[in-house]
Amino acid sequence: MISFDNTESAFAYKTNKELKKANFLFSAMDIGWLVKAGTRLTPWALKAHLPINGLLRNTIFKQFVGGESLQETAKIADKLSQYNVQVILDYGVEGKEGEQNFDNAAAEFIKVIQYAATQPNIPFMSIKLTGIIRFELLEKLDAAADNKSGVEGRINIDVLDADEKEEWQRVVNRLIKICEAAQRNNVGVLIDAEETWIQDPVDALTMQMMQKYNFTKIVVYNTIQLYRHDRLQFLKDSLVEAQNKNFILGAKLVRGAYMEKERKRAAAMNYPSPIQPDKESCDKGYNEAIEFCIEHLDKLFLIVASHNEYSNLYTTQLLQQKNLPLNHSRVHFSQLLGMSDNITFNLAKAGCSVSKYLPFGPLKDVIPYLMRRAQENSSVSGHTGRELQLIKKELQRRGRNK
Ligand SMILES: Cc1cc2nc3c(=O)[nH]c(=O)nc-3n(C[C@H](O)[C@H](O)[C@H](O)COP(=O)(O)OP(=O)(O)OC[C@H]3O[C@@H](n4cnc5c(N)ncnc54)[C@H](O)[C@@H]3O)c2cc1C
């Protein structure tokens, strides 16, 4: 029986000083108004060149980001490997538009793949397609998509003008280069899911790449956001499509990071929200998606990307019920760096294949990622309580054992 209550294993990799810093940070994130004000003011303060870099670097950046450069991630990756925890490398730069930036990002992704191939515990890297594609181009393609475009890998480029068609071709070429490098180097590419109003062409392109590269081994993985009420069906349809086209489905299951934004936009633009009506339905959808994947492990690869204790535990229970090993070669677990160490390290201790998602990049370029983490861990989302409780429990245990 796996338990996520063992804080000694969870935080063994953190020194007392690091744990006290985490205690301070999560206590601060427990103050709702502070997070609200911080997430609004930080991007502005950085633009205005206010001297807050040092503060950010020593607090939230250190907790959730692996470093400013690829080289800087090595230290933390080495440390994690001592506890059988693997790494998903993520070049976390966001919001940079322009062809030159897209080319640079694609080159950086390939560097990450080549680097991961030299490391014993980095089996995956992740990419956001908005790092190599203009957001508005995706929006235009999404608006022209029909219900089935995403799952069937169809992209209606007839709606683009001549320049945009060339622009799109450059995008496809970038992605092909990335996937080819990944295939050559035996590194998995996880394609992140983003906002619903760009997601159809992201899914379509990802399905195309899976069809191209996932025939004998699995190179490309799509991300399925179960906070959307249509995604359990999407997962099922994706598997039918994969079987029809003879490729192996890579399915990374998440709940989803853009709930507030999605709901706000739907309300403002007067269309039905794509998000599940409540947390309970979201959890139900997520756990049913796990069940579906475990039932079809001969045809797909499952990544449980979640901080939800029940969902992680449930996956291990389903494996045990089916007499499948906890370290099944087609099941992987992952949590973000700086969150839910109790899940990661206890899963690793039980022999599961588990990783930390390790973003890296210059401080100013990973701010959107950091702001999402602050919101996710604020008292509003209800996550901090659990995290803080575990950190305090471990500090007390260490205090007693001095
Ligand atoms: C390795 C990894 C990769 C990730 N990649 C992506 C990605 O590509 N795209 C992406 O969008 N996210 C991604 N995430 C982020 C992830 O979406 C959030 O960390 C996740 O939603 C938090 O949920 P949880 O599964 O940890 O469980 P919990 O903490 O139990 O659930 C919280 C989540 O439930 C949902 N939720 C909360 N309240 C409600 C409600 N009232 N109604 C409906 N739903 C509700 C929201 O999605 C919320 O984030 C990734 C996470 C990990 C660990």
The ligand as a Gaussian input file, in Angstrom:
#p B3LYP/6-31G(d) Opt

LIG

0 1
 C        3.746000      17.309000     -15.493000
 C        2.627000      18.275000     -15.679000
 C        2.382000      18.808000     -16.932000
 C        1.310000      19.701000     -17.118000
 N        1.029000      20.165000     -18.372000
 C       -0.092000      20.923000     -18.568000
 C       -0.507000      21.304000     -19.873000
 O        0.122000      20.975000     -20.858000
 N       -1.624000      22.075000     -19.986000
 C       -2.374000      22.458000     -18.902000
 O       -3.402000      23.125000     -19.081000
 N       -1.981000      22.118000     -17.652000
 C       -0.870000      21.364000     -17.470000
 N       -0.487000      21.007000     -16.202000
 C       -0.978000      21.789000     -15.076000
 C       -2.091000      21.143000     -14.481000
 O       -3.128000      21.378000     -15.357000
 C       -2.401000      21.709000     -13.097000
 O       -1.265000      21.517000     -12.288000
 C       -3.558000      20.887000     -12.652000
 O       -4.730000      21.323000     -13.279000
 C       -3.769000      20.849000     -11.195000
 O       -4.654000      19.791000     -10.978000
 P       -4.221000      18.421000     -10.323000
 O       -4.447000      17.293000     -11.276000
 O       -2.872000      18.560000      -9.778000
 O       -5.324000      18.164000      -9.203000
 P       -6.116000      19.058000      -8.191000
 O       -5.204000      19.978000      -7.454000
 O       -6.945000      18.110000      -7.427000
 O       -7.115000      19.896000      -9.097000
 C       -7.048000      21.252000      -9.356000
 C       -7.548000      21.440000     -10.766000
 O       -8.902000      20.998000     -10.877000
 C       -9.598000      21.807000     -11.816000
 N      -10.684000      22.468000     -11.087000
 C      -10.605000      23.096000      -9.889000
 N      -11.797000      23.601000      -9.527000
 C      -12.666000      23.271000     -10.496000
 C      -14.035000      23.528000     -10.702000
 N      -14.769000      24.227000      -9.808000
 N      -14.617000      23.061000     -11.833000
 C      -13.911000      22.365000     -12.739000
 N      -12.594000      22.099000     -12.600000
 C      -11.967000      22.530000     -11.493000
 C       -8.596000      22.813000     -12.350000
 O       -8.052000      22.264000     -13.532000
 C       -7.544000      22.875000     -11.255000
 O       -6.286000      23.243000     -11.755000
 C        0.532000      20.089000     -16.010000
 C        0.784000      19.546000     -14.742000
 C        1.793000      18.628000     -14.575000
 C        1.999000      18.048000     -13.222000

